[in-house]
Amino acid sequence: MPAAPPAPAARKVPAGTLYRGREGMWSWVAHRVTGVAIFFFLLVHVLDTSLVRISPEAYNDVIATYKNPIMGLGEAGLVAAIVFHAYNGIRIILVDFWAKGPKYQRVMLWVVIGLFVVTMAGFLPRHLMHVFGGE
């Protein structure tokens, strides 16, 4: 009689690879999400800036609608997306082209997170003071 397959709890699950719910997977997801967000911002930016050639008054009206706290928070989110995407992009290049990159990918992700926090800590207070009228 053939042996029964092992129970689900007894199956051996591979220890985290680059993309199995560990740091590598989450940085991959965040890199794609920030890339798409940046793309849509650039699309809207090109469209609203092109209004200046059609009608300067319409351009001024559109730009005036951007001067509110919600858009200010959106700008902070955009900067956060760009900063993470840039730092993580450098990490991805190192993982792909540096012989020891895969070995140090987790450490490099923590460096990316640290640089992100430091950069945003320098940017956010000044930006949020400007957005919420603290100047």
N, C-alpha and C positions, 0 to 999 in steps of 0.2 A: 504494500500500500504506500503511495507517495506521501511524503511529508507535507503537512499543511504549511502554508506560508506564515511567516512570523506575524504576530499581532502588531497592529499599528504602532503601539508604544515601543515595541522591541526593535522596530526597523531603525537602521542606522541612517541618520540624516547627515549629509555632509556638513562639516563645520563650515561656517560662513565663507563663501567665496566673495569675489568682488561685488556681486549683484544679488545676493540671497538674503535680503532683509537687513543687511548690515550697512555700514557707513557708505560703502561704494554704491549701493543701490539708491540710497537716499540722496547722495550727491548727484547721481545720474538723473534722478527725477527732478531735483531742484534745478539742475542745469538746463533741462529741457523746458521746464515751466518758466524760468526766468528768460530764456531765449525767446519763447513765444510771446511773453509779455512785452519784452523790448521790441520785438518785431511789430506788434500791434501799436505800440506807442509811436514808433517811427512812421508807420502808415498814417496814423491820425495827424502826426506832426507835419508831414509833407502835405497832406490835404488841407489842413487849416492854414499853413503858411502860404500855400498857393492861392488862397483867397485874396491876398494882397494885390495880385496882378489883375484879378477880376473886379474887385470892389474894395478899396481901402476901408470904407465905412463898415462893410460886412466883416472884414478882418478885425477891425477894432471892436466890433460887437462880440465876436467870438472870443477874442482875447479877454475882454471884460468879464465874460462868463467864467473864465478860469480863475479869477481872483476871489476865491472863497476858501474857507478852511478845509472843505472836503477835497478840493483839488490840491491844496497844500499838503495834505496827508498822502494823496496820490503821488505827488512829486517825491515825497520821502520814500514811498514804496518803490518808485521807479529808480531812485538812487540806490536803494538797497538791492534791487534786482541787478542793476548794472555792476555794482561793487562785487556782489557774490559771483555773478557770471564771469567777471574778469578774473578774479582770484582763482576760482575753480577751473577756469579755462587754462590757466598756467599750470595748475596741478595736473590736469588731464594731459597736457603736452608732456609734462615730466613723466607721468606714468607710461605714456606711449613711447617716448623716445629715449628715456634714460634707462640704462640697463637695470639699475636698482629701483626704478620707479615703482613697479608692482610691490616690491618688498616694503617700501616706505609709504604706500598710498594712504594708509590710515593716519600715520603721523602727519603727512602733508595735508590731509583733510582738516585735522585739528589746527594746523597752522593757518589754513584758509579761514576757518571759523574765528580764530584769534584776530587775524588781520581784519576780517569783516567787522568784528565787534569794535576794535580800536578805530577803524575808519568811520563807522556809523556813530560812535560816541563823540567823535570830533565834529561830525556834520549835524546830527540831529538837534542838539540844543540851540545852535544858532539858527537853523532853518525853522524850527518850531517857534522860536521867539518871533521871527519875522512873520510867520503864518498867523500866529495868534496875537499879533500886535504888541509884542514885548519890547519893541524898539522905540 
